[in-house]
């Protein structure tokens, strides 16, 4: 029996598995809201320069097993992908060019979501894909199970809940409400208001300017905040069992300072003298040390605390 060369065999398998890519292109006018749901397809959202909604669907599934559904009614565009029963080989990408102030609801099982240069109101749920936002404005809400979230040079209200992935944001300004189950949170060169919480990951924040009261909390990781300038808003940096650090980056330390640590195995470090120190006991739980100081004339509350790590303020 004549043997088939392995290269040809592999090409045959790839062709049979993924097939030829198909493309669907449509344009819609007067669309105000969009609902898109995919099983594993990637989603790309970009800016429309014409005021219309431009849709491009590319996929390599068998036409008999895969059906892109496209419906428009009274200014609402409903998009989804449907599969027949059984196993399916292939991939899909849904690209939408949208005008400013469009309302989007995106859902995907394991696809990635990418947004760039758009001003939208968005709500999204995702199983395990990654999310990337570049130069995005608007009210943005994401819930993802295990994907990573990247935000760059964006301005808006960001509500991000991530099960086990990492969250990072660089540049821009806005309100950031970030929650990670076991991932890390990294923030850099942002002006805004922050609520950053992670269960077991680290928080690393650098060059931040606070617009209003902000909180940074890690359950068992380290929490570190480096300010970009003087502090004029309330701030709280805490860790359950890791280190908690607030660095004033050369600026003066002014406000009412409260620092706490576990009495038995925690520690407190600061470049100034404290006015008061006390031991606080709460029933059967471990006692904690609380040290306070009032510095300068600013009406600012500064709290740095840890359970069993080191609470540190640096200047």
Buried (B, 14 or more C-beta within 10 A) or exposed (E): EEEEEEEEEEEEEEEEEBBEEBEEEEEBEEBEBBBBBBBBBBBBBBBBEEEBBBBBBBBBBBEEBBEBEEEBEEEEBBBBBEBEEEEBBBBBBBBBBBBEEBBBBBBBBBBBBBBBEBBBBBBBBBBBBBBBBBBBBBBBBBBBBBBBBBBBBBBBBBBBBBBBBBBBBBBBBBBBBBBBBBBBBBBBBBBBBBBBBBBBBBBBBBBBBBBEBBBBBBBBBBBBBBBBBBBBBBBBBBBBBBBBBBBBBEEEBBBBBBBBBBBEEBBBBBEEEBEEEEEEEEEEEEEBBBBBBEBEEBEBBBBBBBBBBBBBBBE
